[in-house]
Amino acid sequence: MKITLFGCLLLLLMSSAAALAASPALPKGYGAWQKSERKVVTDKKSLFYGIHYMYADKKAIKGYQAGNKFPEGSRIVVEFFNIKENPAVDGPKNMVVLMQKDKRRTETGGWLFAGFGADGKPSGIDPVKNCFGCHQKDAAQQDFVISTIKDFKR
């Protein structure tokens, strides 16, 4: 009896850990969410070099409106494009990033970070090393979200 109970508990813990580690899918239809203004970063040393647009679902927009206090489940998608010779023209898409509010992700401030290639397939980025370090440094007082509602005003 004790062995069976222990085995069930171990299996439950392992499946929970696997569910947390699994990369989520890129949300379908995010292009219909509220879209930010176009941002251009021309500093080639910047991690954000290129052109990008953010998309926020309804929960995330409410979080932006509340002064960057995001409810559980809020989702923000950022599309990154290369810069061509003329920065006024978007180059090819090179990366897509998802942030999803998930209180279980304590190591990343309550956010799940996931990266995708231009094709929408998971890129396998390390969320702590590649994402959260900058968010922690630049936006700890804004629920770890660097952007604000001002990015969505037109």
Residue, then its C-alpha position, 0 to 999 in steps of 0.5 A: m500500500k505504501i509503495t503504491l501510494f508513494g509511486c502515485l505521488l511520484l508520478l503526479l509530481m513528475s507529470s506536474a514538473a513535465a507540464l511546467a517544463a513543456s513549451p506552450a504553443l504560440p497562441k492562435g489568432y494573436g494577430a487579432w489582439q490589440k497591437s502596439e505601435r511599431k518600435v525600431v531599435t537600431d542599436k546593433k548591440s541591443l538584444f532588441y535590435g530590429i523592428h518589433y510589434m507587441y500583441a496583448d490579449k484582453k487580460a493583458i490590456k487590462g493589466y497595462q491599464a492598471g499600471n502594469k499589474f497583470p491578472e493570471g493568464s495575461r498573454i503578450v506576444v512580441e514579433f521581431f523583424n530584421i531591419k533592411e537598408n531602410p528602417a521604414v520597411d520591415g524585413p523578414k520576421n526572425m523571432v516571436v516571443l510569448m509572455q504568459k502570466d503564470k504564478r507557478r513560474t516563481e523563478t521568472g517572476g510569475w511569468l512563462f516566457a517562450g520563444f519561437g522561430a519565424d515559423g512558429k516552432p519552439s526555439g528552445i530559449d532559456p527563459v531565465k538566462n535569455c529573458f528574465g534577467c533583462h525583465q528583472k533588471d529593467a521592469a521589476q517595478q512593472d510586474f516584469v513587463i518592459s512595455t506599458i500602455k503607452d506602447f499601444k496608444r495611437 
